[in-house]
Amino acid sequence: MAHLITPDPALHSSWLRGTDEFKGAHLDGAGAEGWPLEDLRDPQVFRRFVEVLLKDALPETVRKPGYVPCTYLWIVEDDSFLGSLAIRHRLNDYLLNEGGHIGYSVVPSARRRGHAAKALADALPLARALGIERVLLTCDEDNAGSRATIEKNGGLYEDSRNGKRRYWIDTAEREAHTG
């Protein structure tokens, strides 16, 4: 069964295979912005990439202007990388309107098997532990899969902004239903 783990350099080959499936499209929740895929094929560069992902969860980490602390996680089954998930510790204006607290991607060959819904369900208690009582999630208006994933996890639609549907999940209420 798929589960969330902290990024691990040991999954380098599997991460590359999964990332290649996106054919250059943006990977939500991956933290790979600014890291050319060709560079990440080098195991040393990949190891540094993983270190940066792990450090990004620390409030004292220096980050680009406009970026917030973020916990990166990978969706894996056995030794196979299936996707990425990011929990942003707080919202800035962009995240409030379009990005949300949690972003995720599942590799195309692993979609439609419930991995995103389970990963989101597993991430909600982690968000609560970070002090996030209400989690904002967004998806493109036309992304029926992500919409279903959010709604399956108790997401309540608030509105749409700039082509993004915005949903809120109360992590305390969600925890009461699952715990």
C-alpha positions as CSV (number, residue, x, y, z in Angstrom):
1,M,0.0,0.0,0.0
2,A,1.3,3.5,-0.9
3,H,2.3,5.8,2.0
4,L,4.1,9.1,2.6
5,I,7.8,9.3,3.4
6,T,10.3,12.0,3.7
7,P,12.3,12.5,0.5
8,D,15.1,9.9,0.3
9,P,18.1,9.9,-2.1
10,A,17.9,6.1,-2.3
11,L,14.8,6.5,-4.5
12,H,16.8,8.5,-7.1
13,S,16.2,6.1,-10.1
14,S,12.5,5.6,-9.2
15,W,12.1,9.4,-8.8
16,L,13.6,10.0,-12.2
17,R,11.4,7.4,-13.9
18,G,8.3,8.9,-12.3
19,T,9.3,12.4,-13.1
20,D,10.0,11.5,-16.7
21,E,6.4,10.5,-17.1
22,F,5.3,14.2,-16.7
23,K,7.2,15.0,-19.9
24,G,8.2,18.4,-18.6
25,A,4.8,19.4,-17.1
26,H,4.8,21.1,-13.7
27,L,4.8,18.7,-10.7
28,D,2.7,20.1,-7.9
29,G,4.2,19.5,-4.5
30,A,7.6,18.4,-5.8
31,G,9.7,21.4,-4.9
32,A,11.7,21.0,-8.1
33,E,11.3,24.5,-9.4
34,G,14.7,25.8,-10.3
35,W,16.2,22.3,-10.5
36,P,16.7,21.3,-14.1
37,L,15.7,17.7,-14.6
38,E,19.0,17.0,-16.5
39,D,21.0,18.2,-13.5
40,L,18.9,16.0,-11.1
41,R,20.1,12.9,-13.0
42,D,23.4,13.4,-11.3
43,P,23.3,11.5,-8.0
44,Q,25.3,14.2,-6.2
45,V,23.0,17.0,-7.4
46,F,20.0,14.8,-6.5
47,R,21.3,14.3,-3.0
48,R,21.6,18.1,-2.6
49,F,18.1,18.5,-3.9
50,V,16.8,16.1,-1.3
51,E,18.7,18.0,1.5
52,V,17.1,21.3,0.3
53,L,13.7,19.7,0.4
54,L,14.2,18.5,4.0
55,K,15.6,21.8,5.2
56,D,12.7,23.7,3.7
57,A,10.5,22.5,6.6
58,L,12.7,24.5,9.1
59,P,11.4,28.0,9.8
60,E,15.0,29.3,10.0
61,T,15.9,28.1,6.5
62,V,16.6,31.0,4.1
63,R,14.3,30.9,1.1
64,K,13.4,33.0,-1.9
65,P,11.1,36.0,-1.2
66,G,7.5,35.0,-1.2
67,Y,8.1,31.4,-0.3
68,V,7.0,29.9,3.0
69,P,8.3,26.9,5.1
70,C,7.1,23.7,3.5
71,T,7.2,20.0,4.4
72,Y,7.9,17.9,1.3
73,L,6.8,14.2,1.2
74,W,6.9,11.5,-1.4
75,I,4.2,9.0,-2.1
76,V,5.8,5.6,-2.4
77,E,4.8,2.0,-2.7
78,D,7.6,-0.5,-1.9
79,D,10.6,1.2,-3.5
80,S,8.6,2.9,-6.2
81,F,8.1,6.7,-6.3
82,L,4.4,7.4,-7.1
83,G,4.2,11.2,-6.5
84,S,4.9,14.2,-4.4
85,L,3.0,16.1,-1.7
86,A,3.9,19.5,-0.1
87,I,2.4,21.0,3.0
88,R,2.9,24.7,3.1
89,H,3.1,25.8,6.7
90,R,1.3,29.1,6.2
91,L,-0.4,31.1,3.4
92,N,0.8,34.1,1.6
93,D,-1.4,36.1,-0.8
94,Y,-0.6,33.8,-3.8
95,L,-1.2,30.6,-1.8
96,L,-4.4,32.0,-0.3
97,N,-5.8,32.7,-3.7
98,E,-4.4,30.0,-5.9
99,G,-1.9,27.5,-4.3
100,G,-3.3,26.4,-0.9
101,H,-1.6,24.7,2.0
102,I,-1.2,21.3,0.2
103,G,-0.2,20.5,-3.3
104,Y,0.3,17.1,-4.8
105,S,1.1,15.2,-8.0
106,V,0.8,11.5,-8.8
107,V,2.8,10.1,-11.7
108,P,0.5,9.4,-14.7
109,S,1.0,5.6,-14.7
110,A,-0.2,5.5,-11.0
111,R,-3.3,7.6,-11.3
112,R,-6.9,6.6,-10.8
113,R,-5.9,4.1,-8.0
114,G,-6.7,6.2,-5.0
115,H,-3.1,7.2,-4.2
116,A,-3.8,11.0,-4.2
117,A,-6.8,10.6,-1.9
118,K,-4.9,8.4,0.5
119,A,-1.9,10.7,0.5
120,L,-4.1,13.7,1.2
121,A,-5.8,11.8,4.0
122,D,-2.4,10.9,5.5
123,A,-1.2,14.5,5.2
124,L,-4.1,16.1,7.1
125,P,-2.9,14.9,10.6
126,L,0.6,16.1,9.7
127,A,-0.8,19.6,8.8
128,R,-2.7,19.6,12.1
129,A,0.5,18.8,13.9
130,L,2.1,21.8,12.2
131,G,-0.7,24.0,13.8
132,I,-2.8,24.2,10.6
133,E,-6.4,23.9,11.8
134,R,-8.0,24.6,8.5
135,V,-6.3,23.4,5.3
136,L,-6.9,25.2,2.0
137,L,-6.6,23.1,-1.1
138,T,-7.0,24.3,-4.7
139,C,-7.4,22.7,-8.1
140,D,-7.9,23.8,-11.6
141,E,-11.6,24.3,-12.6
142,D,-11.3,21.4,-15.1
143,N,-9.3,18.9,-12.9
144,A,-12.1,16.5,-12.1
145,G,-9.6,14.0,-10.5
146,S,-8.2,16.5,-8.0
147,R,-11.7,17.9,-7.3
148,A,-12.9,14.3,-6.4
149,T,-9.8,13.7,-4.3
150,I,-10.4,16.9,-2.3
151,E,-14.1,16.3,-1.9
152,K,-13.5,12.7,-0.8
153,N,-11.3,14.1,2.0
154,G,-14.0,16.4,3.3
155,G,-13.1,19.5,1.3
156,L,-15.9,22.2,1.3
157,Y,-16.0,24.4,-1.7
158,E,-15.7,28.1,-1.0
159,D,-15.2,29.8,-4.3
160,S,-13.2,30.0,-7.5
161,R,-10.4,32.5,-8.2
162,N,-8.3,32.9,-11.3
163,G,-9.4,29.5,-12.6
164,K,-8.8,27.7,-9.3
165,R,-11.5,26.0,-7.2
166,R,-10.8,26.7,-3.5
167,Y,-11.7,24.1,-0.8
168,W,-11.3,24.1,3.0
169,I,-10.8,21.0,5.3
170,D,-11.0,21.4,9.0
171,T,-8.2,19.2,10.3
172,A,-9.7,18.7,13.8
173,E,-13.0,17.6,12.3
174,R,-11.3,15.3,9.8
175,E,-9.2,13.8,12.6
176,A,-12.3,13.1,14.6
177,H,-13.9,11.2,11.7
178,T,-10.8,9.1,11.1
179,G,-9.4,8.7,14.6
